[in-house]
């Protein structure tokens, strides 16, 4: 019986403390929810120093493609092979379907890529 009285007394104290704290808790402004900061739009791709012109990814040779920053012979060959098997690229972003070209590499070279016209890319 003593144990039961002690438990009831403890619970009563907890309830009283909670009731006393309620006005204080209600008066505090709610903490703003942490939201993930919105990602800013990626800045436009900068052109690499030492290069000028454009490259038509539907007609360029592997030798022309290696002029692009980050594109070596193996990737250039993969681009021409992909184009031979699948036809012309319909959009510049389609070049990411080629093994070895991901979103990061695309951002480095995108400012040089076109789908029509002459390839004029050259070193300055």
Secondary structure, DSSP 8 states (H G I E B T S, - for coil): -HHHHHHHHHHHHHHHHHHHHHHHHHHS--------------------TTEES-EETTT--HHHHTTSTT--HHHHHHHHHHHHHH-S-SSGGGGGGSTT--HHHHHHHGGGEESSS----EE-
